Amino acid sequence: AGMISEIHVLLLAKSKLVRTLPEIAGRMRELLMANPKGGNYTTLISGPSRTADIERVAAVGVHGPLELHIILLED
């Protein structure tokens, strides 16, 4: 759903924020070990995708949402 929607809204508890990519990898390993038969699809979204075709026509949001909204929640 995160890849086909035009607008992606993420609700995130502040306690779940991490500072580095290795911390993310560790958290993902924990989740996989807790539920080995669960889904394993992961995406890191930093903003709308940007691409250009052979004619150099720019397109935004081709491979994901056009807008990303992150709402941080107090614990």
PyMOL Python script that loads the backbone (N, CA, C, O; Angstrom):
from pymol import cmd

cmd.read_pdbstr("""\
ATOM      1  N   ALA A   1       0.818  -1.198   0.000  1.00  0.00           N
ATOM      2  CA  ALA A   1       0.000   0.000   0.000  1.00  0.00           C
ATOM      3  C   ALA A   1       0.859   1.257   0.000  1.00  0.00           C
ATOM      4  O   ALA A   1       0.468   2.278  -0.567  1.00  0.00           O
ATOM      5  N   GLY A   2       2.028   1.189   0.634  1.00  0.00           N
ATOM      6  CA  GLY A   2       2.905   2.357   0.682  1.00  0.00           C
ATOM      7  C   GLY A   2       3.490   2.736  -0.659  1.00  0.00           C
ATOM      8  O   GLY A   2       3.920   3.874  -0.850  1.00  0.00           O
ATOM      9  N   MET A   3       3.512   1.795  -1.594  1.00  0.00           N
ATOM     10  CA  MET A   3       4.096   2.077  -2.905  1.00  0.00           C
ATOM     11  C   MET A   3       3.067   2.530  -3.925  1.00  0.00           C
ATOM     12  O   MET A   3       3.439   3.154  -4.918  1.00  0.00           O
ATOM     13  N   ILE A   4       1.786   2.241  -3.722  1.00  0.00           N
ATOM     14  CA  ILE A   4       0.797   2.591  -4.738  1.00  0.00           C
ATOM     15  C   ILE A   4      -0.067   3.782  -4.353  1.00  0.00           C
ATOM     16  O   ILE A   4      -0.824   4.295  -5.177  1.00  0.00           O
ATOM     17  N   SER A   5       0.043   4.221  -3.115  1.00  0.00           N
ATOM     18  CA  SER A   5      -0.767   5.366  -2.697  1.00  0.00           C
ATOM     19  C   SER A   5      -0.109   6.665  -3.160  1.00  0.00           C
ATOM     20  O   SER A   5       1.113   6.739  -3.289  1.00  0.00           O
ATOM     21  N   GLU A   6      -0.920   7.678  -3.405  1.00  0.00           N
ATOM     22  CA  GLU A   6      -0.380   8.981  -3.790  1.00  0.00           C
ATOM     23  C   GLU A   6       0.085   9.763  -2.571  1.00  0.00           C
ATOM     24  O   GLU A   6       1.028  10.550  -2.650  1.00  0.00           O
ATOM     25  N   ILE A   7      -0.582   9.542  -1.441  1.00  0.00           N
ATOM     26  CA  ILE A   7      -0.218  10.215  -0.198  1.00  0.00           C
ATOM     27  C   ILE A   7      -0.011   9.143   0.866  1.00  0.00           C
ATOM     28  O   ILE A   7      -0.886   8.306   1.085  1.00  0.00           O
ATOM     29  N   HIS A   8       1.141   9.168   1.523  1.00  0.00           N
ATOM     30  CA  HIS A   8       1.461   8.197   2.571  1.00  0.00           C
ATOM     31  C   HIS A   8       1.550   8.954   3.894  1.00  0.00           C
ATOM     32  O   HIS A   8       2.315   9.910   4.018  1.00  0.00           O
ATOM     33  N   VAL A   9       0.765   8.521   4.880  1.00  0.00           N
ATOM     34  CA  VAL A   9       0.780   9.129   6.206  1.00  0.00           C
ATOM     35  C   VAL A   9       1.303   8.082   7.181  1.00  0.00           C
ATOM     36  O   VAL A   9       0.760   6.982   7.277  1.00  0.00           O
ATOM     37  N   LEU A  10       2.359   8.434   7.897  1.00  0.00           N
ATOM     38  CA  LEU A  10       2.985   7.528   8.844  1.00  0.00           C
ATOM     39  C   LEU A  10       2.809   8.070  10.251  1.00  0.00           C
ATOM     40  O   LEU A  10       3.187   9.207  10.532  1.00  0.00           O
ATOM     41  N   LEU A  11       2.230   7.255  11.148  1.00  0.00           N
ATOM     42  CA  LEU A  11       2.128   7.599  12.557  1.00  0.00           C
ATOM     43  C   LEU A  11       3.254   6.867  13.267  1.00  0.00           C
ATOM     44  O   LEU A  11       3.335   5.640  13.196  1.00  0.00           O
ATOM     45  N   LEU A  12       4.126   7.602  13.953  1.00  0.00           N
ATOM     46  CA  LEU A  12       5.312   7.004  14.544  1.00  0.00           C
ATOM     47  C   LEU A  12       5.514   7.506  15.958  1.00  0.00           C
ATOM     48  O   LEU A  12       5.545   8.713  16.201  1.00  0.00           O
ATOM     49  N   ALA A  13       5.653   6.574  16.891  1.00  0.00           N
ATOM     50  CA  ALA A  13       5.958   6.946  18.280  1.00  0.00           C
ATOM     51  C   ALA A  13       7.405   7.428  18.342  1.00  0.00           C
ATOM     52  O   ALA A  13       8.286   6.835  17.720  1.00  0.00           O
ATOM     53  N   LYS A  14       7.646   8.487  19.079  1.00  0.00           N
ATOM     54  CA  LYS A  14       9.001   9.034  19.182  1.00  0.00           C
ATOM     55  C   LYS A  14       9.991   8.001  19.718  1.00  0.00           C
ATOM     56  O   LYS A  14      11.170   8.041  19.368  1.00  0.00           O
ATOM     57  N   SER A  15       9.533   7.091  20.549  1.00  0.00           N
ATOM     58  CA  SER A  15      10.422   6.074  21.119  1.00  0.00           C
ATOM     59  C   SER A  15      10.929   5.093  20.066  1.00  0.00           C
ATOM     60  O   SER A  15      11.888   4.364  20.319  1.00  0.00           O
ATOM     61  N   LYS A  16      10.305   5.062  18.900  1.00  0.00           N
ATOM     62  CA  LYS A  16      10.711   4.148  17.832  1.00  0.00           C
ATOM     63  C   LYS A  16      11.747   4.754  16.887  1.00  0.00           C
ATOM     64  O   LYS A  16      12.259   4.064  16.006  1.00  0.00           O
ATOM     65  N   LEU A  17      12.056   6.034  17.063  1.00  0.00           N
ATOM     66  CA  LEU A  17      13.051   6.681  16.203  1.00  0.00           C
ATOM     67  C   LEU A  17      14.436   6.100  16.463  1.00  0.00           C
ATOM     68  O   LEU A  17      14.783   5.795  17.604  1.00  0.00           O
ATOM     69  N   VAL A  18      15.215   5.951  15.415  1.00  0.00           N
ATOM     70  CA  VAL A  18      16.601   5.505  15.545  1.00  0.00           C
ATOM     71  C   VAL A  18      17.505   6.508  14.840  1.00  0.00           C
ATOM     72  O   VAL A  18      17.052   7.272  13.987  1.00  0.00           O
ATOM     73  N   ARG A  19      18.782   6.501  15.201  1.00  0.00           N
ATOM     74  CA  ARG A  19      19.717   7.489  14.660  1.00  0.00           C
ATOM     75  C   ARG A  19      20.507   6.990  13.453  1.00  0.00           C
ATOM     76  O   ARG A  19      20.938   7.793  12.627  1.00  0.00           O
ATOM     77  N   THR A  20      20.702   5.681  13.340  1.00  0.00           N
ATOM     78  CA  THR A  20      21.597   5.175  12.291  1.00  0.00           C
ATOM     79  C   THR A  20      20.968   4.005  11.541  1.00  0.00           C
ATOM     80  O   THR A  20      20.038   3.365  12.031  1.00  0.00           O
ATOM     81  N   LEU A  21      21.488   3.738  10.350  1.00  0.00           N
ATOM     82  CA  LEU A  21      21.024   2.585   9.573  1.00  0.00           C
ATOM     83  C   LEU A  21      21.324   1.262  10.269  1.00  0.00           C
ATOM     84  O   LEU A  21      20.484   0.364  10.218  1.00  0.00           O
ATOM     85  N   PRO A  22      22.489   1.092  10.924  1.00  0.00           N
ATOM     86  CA  PRO A  22      22.708  -0.173  11.652  1.00  0.00           C
ATOM     87  C   PRO A  22      21.660  -0.417  12.744  1.00  0.00           C
ATOM     88  O   PRO A  22      21.299  -1.566  12.999  1.00  0.00           O
ATOM     89  N   GLU A  23      21.172   0.634  13.383  1.00  0.00           N
ATOM     90  CA  GLU A  23      20.111   0.465  14.376  1.00  0.00           C
ATOM     91  C   GLU A  23      18.837  -0.049  13.715  1.00  0.00           C
ATOM     92  O   GLU A  23      18.129  -0.881  14.281  1.00  0.00           O
ATOM     93  N   ILE A  24      18.551   0.446  12.525  1.00  0.00           N
ATOM     94  CA  ILE A  24      17.371  -0.019  11.786  1.00  0.00           C
ATOM     95  C   ILE A  24      17.526  -1.500  11.455  1.00  0.00           C
ATOM     96  O   ILE A  24      16.590  -2.282  11.625  1.00  0.00           O
ATOM     97  N   ALA A  25      18.710  -1.882  10.982  1.00  0.00           N
ATOM     98  CA  ALA A  25      18.951  -3.285  10.633  1.00  0.00           C
ATOM     99  C   ALA A  25      18.774  -4.181  11.850  1.00  0.00           C
ATOM    100  O   ALA A  25      18.190  -5.260  11.745  1.00  0.00           O
ATOM    101  N   GLY A  26      19.271  -3.747  13.003  1.00  0.00           N
ATOM    102  CA  GLY A  26      19.107  -4.531  14.225  1.00  0.00           C
ATOM    103  C   GLY A  26      17.656  -4.683  14.605  1.00  0.00           C
ATOM    104  O   GLY A  26      17.227  -5.765  15.005  1.00  0.00           O
ATOM    105  N   ARG A  27      16.897  -3.617  14.487  1.00  0.00           N
ATOM    106  CA  ARG A  27      15.460  -3.667  14.814  1.00  0.00           C
ATOM    107  C   ARG A  27      14.727  -4.589  13.839  1.00  0.00           C
ATOM    108  O   ARG A  27      13.832  -5.334  14.239  1.00  0.00           O
ATOM    109  N   MET A  28      15.103  -4.540  12.577  1.00  0.00           N
ATOM    110  CA  MET A  28      14.461  -5.408  11.584  1.00  0.00           C
ATOM    111  C   MET A  28      14.765  -6.870  11.871  1.00  0.00           C
ATOM    112  O   MET A  28      13.894  -7.725  11.713  1.00  0.00           O
ATOM    113  N   ARG A  29      16.013  -7.173  12.299  1.00  0.00           N
ATOM    114  CA  ARG A  29      16.352  -8.555  12.674  1.00  0.00           C
ATOM    115  C   ARG A  29      15.508  -9.017  13.854  1.00  0.00           C
ATOM    116  O   ARG A  29      15.035 -10.153  13.877  1.00  0.00           O
ATOM    117  N   GLU A  30      15.318  -8.130  14.840  1.00  0.00           N
ATOM    118  CA  GLU A  30      14.482  -8.472  15.995  1.00  0.00           C
ATOM    119  C   GLU A  30      13.057  -8.810  15.561  1.00  0.00           C
ATOM    120  O   GLU A  30      12.472  -9.786  16.031  1.00  0.00           O
ATOM    121  N   LEU A  31      12.512  -8.004  14.671  1.00  0.00           N
ATOM    122  CA  LEU A  31      11.150  -8.250  14.200  1.00  0.00           C
ATOM    123  C   LEU A  31      11.051  -9.560  13.427  1.00  0.00           C
ATOM    124  O   LEU A  31      10.073 -10.293  13.570  1.00  0.00           O
ATOM    125  N   LEU A  32      12.059  -9.857  12.609  1.00  0.00           N
ATOM    126  CA  LEU A  32      12.056 -11.092  11.830  1.00  0.00           C
ATOM    127  C   LEU A  32      12.155 -12.306  12.749  1.00  0.00           C
ATOM    128  O   LEU A  32      11.471 -13.307  12.536  1.00  0.00           O
ATOM    129  N   MET A  33      12.998 -12.217  13.763  1.00  0.00           N
ATOM    130  CA  MET A  33      13.139 -13.342  14.700  1.00  0.00           C
ATOM    131  C   MET A  33      11.854 -13.549  15.506  1.00  0.00           C
ATOM    132  O   MET A  33      11.510 -14.685  15.834  1.00  0.00           O
ATOM    133  N   ALA A  34      11.153 -12.478  15.824  1.00  0.00           N
ATOM    134  CA  ALA A  34       9.909 -12.582  16.593  1.00  0.00           C
ATOM    135  C   ALA A  34       8.784 -13.177  15.759  1.00  0.00           C
ATOM    136  O   ALA A  34       7.871 -13.795  16.306  1.00  0.00           O
ATOM    137  N   ASN A  35       8.839 -12.999  14.438  1.00  0.00           N
ATOM    138  CA  ASN A  35       7.781 -13.491  13.564  1.00  0.00           C
ATOM    139  C   ASN A  35       8.403 -13.974  12.249  1.00  0.00           C
ATOM    140  O   ASN A  35       8.271 -13.303  11.225  1.00  0.00           O
ATOM    141  N   PRO A  36       9.087 -15.142  12.265  1.00  0.00           N
ATOM    142  CA  PRO A  36       9.812 -15.609  11.073  1.00  0.00           C
ATOM    143  C   PRO A  36       8.931 -15.904   9.866  1.00  0.00           C
ATOM    144  O   PRO A  36       9.425 -15.907   8.738  1.00  0.00           O
ATOM    145  N   LYS A  37       7.644 -16.150  10.070  1.00  0.00           N
ATOM    146  CA  LYS A  37       6.756 -16.419   8.934  1.00  0.00           C
ATOM    147  C   LYS A  37       6.015 -15.174   8.475  1.00  0.00           C
ATOM    148  O   LYS A  37       5.173 -15.243   7.580  1.00  0.00           O
ATOM    149  N   GLY A  38       6.322 -14.051   9.077  1.00  0.00           N
ATOM    150  CA  GLY A  38       5.677 -12.794   8.703  1.00  0.00           C
ATOM    151  C   GLY A  38       6.241 -12.273   7.390  1.00  0.00           C
ATOM    152  O   GLY A  38       7.156 -12.861   6.812  1.00  0.00           O
ATOM    153  N   GLY A  39       5.682 -11.167   6.931  1.00  0.00           N
ATOM    154  CA  GLY A  39       6.153 -10.572   5.694  1.00  0.00           C
ATOM    155  C   GLY A  39       7.567 -10.043   5.828  1.00  0.00           C
ATOM    156  O   GLY A  39       8.003  -9.685   6.922  1.00  0.00           O
ATOM    157  N   ASN A  40       8.275  -9.993   4.727  1.00  0.00           N
ATOM    158  CA  ASN A  40       9.647  -9.500   4.767  1.00  0.00           C
ATOM    159  C   ASN A  40       9.865  -8.354   3.790  1.00  0.00           C
ATOM    160  O   ASN A  40      10.997  -8.092   3.383  1.00  0.00           O
ATOM    161  N   TYR A  41       8.802  -7.675   3.414  1.00  0.00           N
ATOM    162  CA  TYR A  41       8.920  -6.536   2.512  1.00  0.00           C
ATOM    163  C   TYR A  41       9.268  -5.297   3.316  1.00  0.00           C
ATOM    164  O   TYR A  41       8.581  -4.968   4.283  1.00  0.00           O
ATOM    165  N   THR A  42      10.319  -4.614   2.927  1.00  0.00           N
ATOM    166  CA  THR A  42      10.763  -3.423   3.642  1.00  0.00           C
ATOM    167  C   THR A  42      11.096  -2.331   2.633  1.00  0.00           C
ATOM    168  O   THR A  42      11.645  -2.599   1.565  1.00  0.00           O
ATOM    169  N   THR A  43      10.762  -1.123   2.983  1.00  0.00           N
ATOM    170  CA  THR A  43      11.140   0.013   2.152  1.00  0.00           C
ATOM    171  C   THR A  43      11.546   1.170   3.052  1.00  0.00           C
ATOM    172  O   THR A  43      10.920   1.408   4.085  1.00  0.00           O
ATOM    173  N   LEU A  44      12.572   1.873   2.668  1.00  0.00           N
ATOM    174  CA  LEU A  44      12.994   3.074   3.372  1.00  0.00           C
ATOM    175  C   LEU A  44      12.624   4.254   2.480  1.00  0.00           C
ATOM    176  O   LEU A  44      13.149   4.395   1.376  1.00  0.00           O
ATOM    177  N   ILE A  45      11.735   5.082   2.956  1.00  0.00           N
ATOM    178  CA  ILE A  45      11.234   6.204   2.157  1.00  0.00           C
ATOM    179  C   ILE A  45      11.809   7.497   2.708  1.00  0.00           C
ATOM    180  O   ILE A  45      11.634   7.817   3.884  1.00  0.00           O
ATOM    181  N   SER A  46      12.492   8.233   1.853  1.00  0.00           N
ATOM    182  CA  SER A  46      13.054   9.517   2.280  1.00  0.00           C
ATOM    183  C   SER A  46      12.374  10.690   1.580  1.00  0.00           C
ATOM    184  O   SER A  46      12.687  11.848   1.856  1.00  0.00           O
ATOM    185  N   GLY A  47      11.459  10.394   0.689  1.00  0.00           N
ATOM    186  CA  GLY A  47      10.744  11.436  -0.044  1.00  0.00           C
ATOM    187  C   GLY A  47      10.261  10.880  -1.365  1.00  0.00           C
ATOM    188  O   GLY A  47      10.460   9.699  -1.649  1.00  0.00           O
ATOM    189  N   PRO A  48       9.630  11.710  -2.178  1.00  0.00           N
ATOM    190  CA  PRO A  48       9.111  11.217  -3.453  1.00  0.00           C
ATOM    191  C   PRO A  48      10.235  10.819  -4.400  1.00  0.00           C
ATOM    192  O   PRO A  48      11.292  11.449  -4.436  1.00  0.00           O
ATOM    193  N   SER A  49       9.984   9.758  -5.168  1.00  0.00           N
ATOM    194  CA  SER A  49      10.983   9.332  -6.146  1.00  0.00           C
ATOM    195  C   SER A  49      11.040  10.349  -7.278  1.00  0.00           C
ATOM    196  O   SER A  49      10.068  11.045  -7.571  1.00  0.00           O
ATOM    197  N   ARG A  50      12.189  10.411  -7.890  1.00  0.00           N
ATOM    198  CA  ARG A  50      12.366  11.297  -9.051  1.00  0.00           C
ATOM    199  C   ARG A  50      13.074  10.497 -10.134  1.00  0.00           C
ATOM    200  O   ARG A  50      14.026   9.765  -9.865  1.00  0.00           O
ATOM    201  N   THR A  51      12.605  10.646 -11.330  1.00  0.00           N
ATOM    202  CA  THR A  51      13.229   9.951 -12.445  1.00  0.00           C
ATOM    203  C   THR A  51      13.029  10.778 -13.721  1.00  0.00           C
ATOM    204  O   THR A  51      12.217  11.703 -13.751  1.00  0.00           O
ATOM    205  N   ALA A  52      13.762  10.441 -14.749  1.00  0.00           N
ATOM    206  CA  ALA A  52      13.606  11.095 -16.045  1.00  0.00           C
ATOM    207  C   ALA A  52      13.740  10.030 -17.119  1.00  0.00           C
ATOM    208  O   ALA A  52      14.545   9.107 -16.991  1.00  0.00           O
ATOM    209  N   ASP A  53      12.950  10.157 -18.179  1.00  0.00           N
ATOM    210  CA  ASP A  53      13.034   9.186 -19.260  1.00  0.00           C
ATOM    211  C   ASP A  53      14.139   9.601 -20.240  1.00  0.00           C
ATOM    212  O   ASP A  53      14.883  10.547 -19.979  1.00  0.00           O
ATOM    213  N   ILE A  54      14.239   8.899 -21.352  1.00  0.00           N
ATOM    214  CA  ILE A  54      15.287   9.157 -22.340  1.00  0.00           C
ATOM    215  C   ILE A  54      15.216  10.584 -22.866  1.00  0.00           C
ATOM    216  O   ILE A  54      16.244  11.184 -23.182  1.00  0.00           O
ATOM    217  N   GLU A  55      14.016  11.125 -22.958  1.00  0.00           N
ATOM    218  CA  GLU A  55      13.853  12.494 -23.464  1.00  0.00           C
ATOM    219  C   GLU A  55      14.068  13.534 -22.368  1.00  0.00           C
ATOM    220  O   GLU A  55      13.813  14.721 -22.572  1.00  0.00           O
ATOM    221  N   ARG A  56      14.537  13.087 -21.211  1.00  0.00           N
ATOM    222  CA  ARG A  56      14.827  13.961 -20.069  1.00  0.00           C
ATOM    223  C   ARG A  56      13.597  14.684 -19.534  1.00  0.00           C
ATOM    224  O   ARG A  56      13.677  15.831 -19.094  1.00  0.00           O
ATOM    225  N   VAL A  57      12.474  14.003 -19.578  1.00  0.00           N
ATOM    226  CA  VAL A  57      11.246  14.542 -18.999  1.00  0.00           C
ATOM    227  C   VAL A  57      11.182  14.047 -17.553  1.00  0.00           C
ATOM    228  O   VAL A  57      11.100  12.844 -17.306  1.00  0.00           O
ATOM    229  N   ALA A  58      11.219  14.966 -16.619  1.00  0.00           N
ATOM    230  CA  ALA A  58      11.235  14.597 -15.207  1.00  0.00           C
ATOM    231  C   ALA A  58       9.860  14.153 -14.742  1.00  0.00           C
ATOM    232  O   ALA A  58       8.839  14.698 -15.163  1.00  0.00           O
ATOM    233  N   ALA A  59       9.848  13.158 -13.870  1.00  0.00           N
ATOM    234  CA  ALA A  59       8.608  12.675 -13.263  1.00  0.00           C
ATOM    235  C   ALA A  59       8.860  12.485 -11.778  1.00  0.00           C
ATOM    236  O   ALA A  59       9.921  12.006 -11.378  1.00  0.00           O
ATOM    237  N   VAL A  60       7.888  12.859 -10.964  1.00  0.00           N
ATOM    238  CA  VAL A  60       7.998  12.741  -9.512  1.00  0.00           C
ATOM    239  C   VAL A  60       6.959  11.743  -9.025  1.00  0.00           C
ATOM    240  O   VAL A  60       5.821  11.740  -9.496  1.00  0.00           O
ATOM    241  N   GLY A  61       7.353  10.895  -8.081  1.00  0.00           N
ATOM    242  CA  GLY A  61       6.403   9.965  -7.469  1.00  0.00           C
ATOM    243  C   GLY A  61       6.082   8.747  -8.305  1.00  0.00           C
ATOM    244  O   GLY A  61       5.018   8.151  -8.137  1.00  0.00           O
ATOM    245  N   VAL A  62       6.977   8.362  -9.205  1.00  0.00           N
ATOM    246  CA  VAL A  62       6.719   7.212 -10.070  1.00  0.00           C
ATOM    247  C   VAL A  62       6.779   5.905  -9.285  1.00  0.00           C
ATOM    248  O   VAL A  62       5.981   5.002  -9.536  1.00  0.00           O
ATOM    249  N   HIS A  63       7.704   5.789  -8.349  1.00  0.00           N
ATOM    250  CA  HIS A  63       7.927   4.543  -7.624  1.00  0.00           C
ATOM    251  C   HIS A  63       7.465   4.605  -6.176  1.00  0.00           C
ATOM    252  O   HIS A  63       7.940   3.835  -5.341  1.00  0.00           O
ATOM    253  N   GLY A  64       6.576   5.483  -5.879  1.00  0.00           N
ATOM    254  CA  GLY A  64       6.093   5.603  -4.505  1.00  0.00           C
ATOM    255  C   GLY A  64       5.169   6.802  -4.400  1.00  0.00           C
ATOM    256  O   GLY A  64       4.759   7.366  -5.414  1.00  0.00           O
ATOM    257  N   PRO A  65       4.843   7.188  -3.189  1.00  0.00           N
ATOM    258  CA  PRO A  65       3.885   8.278  -2.991  1.00  0.00           C
ATOM    259  C   PRO A  65       4.434   9.627  -3.439  1.00  0.00           C
ATOM    260  O   PRO A  65       5.640   9.870  -3.401  1.00  0.00           O
ATOM    261  N   LEU A  66       3.525  10.495  -3.862  1.00  0.00           N
ATOM    262  CA  LEU A  66       3.897  11.869  -4.205  1.00  0.00           C
ATOM    263  C   LEU A  66       4.169  12.683  -2.944  1.00  0.00           C
ATOM    264  O   LEU A  66       5.001  13.591  -2.948  1.00  0.00           O
ATOM    265  N   GLU A  67       3.462  12.352  -1.871  1.00  0.00           N
ATOM    266  CA  GLU A  67       3.616  13.067  -0.603  1.00  0.00           C
ATOM    267  C   GLU A  67       3.833  12.076   0.519  1.00  0.00           C
ATOM    268  O   GLU A  67       3.234  11.001   0.546  1.00  0.00           O
ATOM    269  N   LEU A  68       4.710  12.456   1.456  1.00  0.00           N
ATOM    270  CA  LEU A  68       4.947  11.662   2.655  1.00  0.00           C
ATOM    271  C   LEU A  68       4.764  12.576   3.853  1.00  0.00           C
ATOM    272  O   LEU A  68       5.419  13.614   3.955  1.00  0.00           O
ATOM    273  N   HIS A  69       3.873  12.192   4.763  1.00  0.00           N
ATOM    274  CA  HIS A  69       3.619  12.958   5.985  1.00  0.00           C
ATOM    275  C   HIS A  69       3.932  12.058   7.172  1.00  0.00           C
ATOM    276  O   HIS A  69       3.384  10.961   7.284  1.00  0.00           O
ATOM    277  N   ILE A  70       4.812  12.517   8.060  1.00  0.00           N
ATOM    278  CA  ILE A  70       5.166  11.752   9.241  1.00  0.00           C
ATOM    279  C   ILE A  70       4.644  12.496  10.460  1.00  0.00           C
ATOM    280  O   ILE A  70       4.984  13.658  10.683  1.00  0.00           O
ATOM    281  N   ILE A  71       3.822  11.822  11.239  1.00  0.00           N
ATOM    282  CA  ILE A  71       3.260  12.397  12.455  1.00  0.00           C
ATOM    283  C   ILE A  71       3.901  11.696  13.639  1.00  0.00           C
ATOM    284  O   ILE A  71       3.698  10.500  13.845  1.00  0.00           O
ATOM    285  N   LEU A  72       4.689  12.458  14.432  1.00  0.00           N
ATOM    286  CA  LEU A  72       5.363  11.901  15.583  1.00  0.00           C
ATOM    287  C   LEU A  72       4.432  11.960  16.793  1.00  0.00           C
ATOM    288  O   LEU A  72       3.843  13.001  17.087  1.00  0.00           O
ATOM    289  N   LEU A  73       4.310  10.849  17.475  1.00  0.00           N
ATOM    290  CA  LEU A  73       3.432  10.736  18.623  1.00  0.00           C
ATOM    291  C   LEU A  73       4.244  10.665  19.900  1.00  0.00           C
ATOM    292  O   LEU A  73       5.256   9.966  19.956  1.00  0.00           O
ATOM    293  N   GLU A  74       3.814  11.380  20.924  1.00  0.00           N
ATOM    294  CA  GLU A  74       4.441  11.290  22.236  1.00  0.00           C
ATOM    295  C   GLU A  74       4.127   9.922  22.826  1.00  0.00           C
ATOM    296  O   GLU A  74       3.048   9.376  22.596  1.00  0.00           O
ATOM    297  N   ASP A  75       5.068   9.367  23.587  1.00  0.00           N
ATOM    298  CA  ASP A  75       4.847   8.047  24.209  1.00  0.00           C
ATOM    299  C   ASP A  75       3.996   8.195  25.441  1.00  0.00           C
ATOM    300  O   ASP A  75       3.696   7.203  26.107  1.00  0.00           O
TER     301      ASP A  75
END
""", "prot")
cmd.dss("prot")
cmd.show_as("cartoon", "prot")
cmd.util.cbc("prot")
cmd.orient("prot")
